[in-house]
Amino acid sequence: QVQLVESGGGLVQAGGSLRLSCAAAGRTFNYYNMAWFRQAPGKEREFVAALLRNYGSTNYADSVKGRFTISGDNAKNMVWLQMNSLKPEDTAVYYCAARGGIFSRSSFDYDYWGQGTQVIVSS
């Protein structure tokens, strides 16, 4: 079992930055692939970025590549999402998720979820 708690969301102007945090409790998260998803009103939950358990490699959605950076600290059981050059279309609830199996971009494949943190980007 893993419990995930996100923080760091808020309101920011377009072009600004935010850093989201995900604190994991329970089994050490280096056992899992860790990912960030987001869901905007009326839209499906979509993959944003992942930190893979093997070799710590990363994977990003094309829409955020070059602007967002995912990172983690095994000792602290923390994962972060640094978001730069934010755009209004980045507005969504952002979720931290953990998956024990192979890497996947599908939200249906993730076993554990946080409660989400709201990000609003004004134009």
N, C-alpha and C positions, 0 to 999 in steps of 0.2 A: 504494500500500500504506500502511496505517495500523496501527500497533501501539498497543493500548490497555491500560493498567494501572490497575486500581482499588485503592483503599486507603480506610481509615477505618471499616471495619465493626467490630462488636464486640457486647458484651452491655450492654443498657441496660434500666432499669426503665420500665414504662409511664408515659407522660407526659414522658419525657426526650427528649433530642435527640442526634442524630449528624450529622456532616457527612462525606459520602462524596466522594472525589476521583477523578478520572479523568485520567490523564496520557496525552497522545497524542504519538506519535513517527511521523515519516514526513511525508507530505503534510500541509500545514497544515490544521487541522480546520475552518477557516472555509469550506472547500469542501464540507463535509458537514453534514447534519442529525445532531445528536448526541442520543442518547436514553439513558434509564435504563430497564431492565427488571428484573423480579424473578421468582424462581421459588421457591415454597415446596415442601416435600416432598410428592410425590404430585400436584402441580398443574402446569398448563401455565405456561410463561413468559408473563408479562403485562406490558403497557406501564405505565410509571409516569409518565414526564415526558420532554419533548423540548425542545431548544433549536434552533429552525429557523435555517437559514443566511440566509434572506432576512429582513432587518430585525431579526434576533435575537429574534423573537417566541417565545413559549413555549406549550406545550400540556401539559395534565395529565390523568391519569385522575381520574375523579370521586372515587375512594376516597381520594385524597391531596390533592385541591384544598383550598387554604387551610392545609395543614399542611406541605407540601413545597415547596421552591423550587429550581429549576434555574438555574444561571448559568454563565458561561464567560468566559474571557480568551483572546482570539486570540493575543496576544503571548506568552503563556505556554503555549499549547496545553493548556489545562486546562479541565475541566468539573467542576462541583461539584453535589452534591445535598444541600441542607440539609433535614434531616428533624426536624420538631418535633412535639410532642404524639404521640409514638409509641405505637402500640397493639400488643398481642400479635399481631394479625393482620397486622402489617407484617413479621413474622419471615419471612425468606427470604434466598436468595443474590441479591445485587444485581449486575447486569451493566451495563457501559457499552457502547454500540454506536454505530456510525457508518453512515450511509447516504448515498450520493452522489446518489440520485434525489430525486424529490419526497417530501414528508413522508408517513410511514406509521406506523400504530400496530401493524402486524403485525411480529412478530419475524422472520418468514420473509423480509421485505424488506430486512433489514439485512445489510450486507456484511462488517463487521468487528466483532469482539467481544473484550472483555477476559476474564480468567479468572474474574472474579466475586469478591465480598467478602461474607462472611456477616454478617448482622444478626440478632440475637436480642433480642426484647423480652419481658421477663419481666413477669408480672402481679403 
